Amino acid sequence: MELDDAEVKKIAHLARLGIDPADIPEYVRNLTDILSFVEQLNKVDTAGVPPLAHPLDASQRLRADVVTETDQRAEFQSGAPLVEDGLYLVPKVIE
């Protein structure tokens, strides 16, 4: 797909980008190259190729989900001004 100056100006306007008029020919060339590459990719036969999330079949090394700390809620709430049923009570700020 070949772009022209007017199309690049329109794209820049829609994207709310300010482009220096002297740079427009370079944008035309770069965007045309990108669109040509996308057209080339669309021509590749991908029938029978399963979609991938990542090109490497790797799994993440995860640590064991083990509790490493004791429950200290009562200690933490001992310094709070108001606590009820394990919850911090705070003043109402929104009507």
C-alpha positions in Angstrom: 0.0 0.0 0.0 1.5 3.3 -1.1 0.7 6.4 1.1 0.9 10.0 -0.1 1.5 13.3 1.8 -2.2 14.0 2.2 -2.8 10.6 3.9 0.1 11.1 6.3 -1.2 14.5 7.2 -4.6 13.0 7.8 -3.2 10.2 10.0 -1.1 12.8 12.0 -4.2 14.9 12.5 -6.3 11.9 13.7 -3.5 10.9 16.0 -3.2 14.5 17.2 0.5 14.6 16.2 2.3 17.7 15.1 4.6 16.8 12.1 7.1 19.2 10.6 6.2 19.5 6.9 9.9 18.8 6.0 9.6 15.4 7.7 6.5 14.3 5.8 8.3 12.5 3.0 10.3 10.4 5.5 7.0 9.5 7.3 5.5 8.6 3.9 8.4 6.3 3.2 8.5 4.7 6.7 4.7 4.1 6.9 4.6 2.7 3.4 7.4 0.3 4.3 5.5 -0.8 7.4 2.3 -1.4 5.5 4.2 -3.3 2.8 5.7 -5.5 5.5 2.2 -6.2 6.9 0.9 -7.1 3.5 3.9 -9.5 3.1 3.0 -11.1 6.4 -0.6 -11.5 5.4 0.4 -13.5 2.4 2.1 -16.2 4.5 0.1 -19.4 4.8 -0.5 -20.1 8.5 -3.1 -22.8 8.1 -2.5 -25.6 10.6 -0.1 -23.4 12.7 -1.4 -23.2 16.3 -1.4 -19.8 17.9 1.4 -19.1 20.4 1.6 -16.9 23.4 5.4 -17.2 23.3 7.8 -18.8 20.8 9.6 -20.8 23.5 7.8 -23.6 25.2 8.9 -22.6 28.7 7.2 -22.5 32.0 7.8 -20.1 34.8 9.7 -21.3 37.8 7.5 -20.6 40.8 8.2 -20.8 44.5 6.1 -23.0 46.7 3.0 -21.3 48.1 3.9 -21.7 51.8 2.9 -19.5 54.7 6.1 -17.9 56.0 4.8 -15.4 58.6 2.5 -15.8 61.6 -0.8 -14.0 61.9 0.0 -10.6 63.6 -3.3 -8.9 63.0 -4.1 -8.4 66.7 -0.6 -6.9 67.2 -1.0 -4.5 64.2 -4.5 -3.5 65.3 -3.5 -2.8 68.9 -2.2 0.6 67.9 -5.3 1.6 65.9 -7.8 4.0 67.5 -10.9 2.0 66.6 -11.2 -1.7 65.6 -14.3 -3.9 65.4 -14.4 -7.5 64.4 -10.9 -7.4 63.0 -11.6 -4.3 60.9 -10.2 -0.8 61.2 -13.0 1.8 61.7 -12.4 5.2 60.1 -14.5 8.3 59.9 -16.9 8.7 57.0 -15.4 10.9 54.3 -18.0 10.7 51.5 -21.7 11.5 52.0 
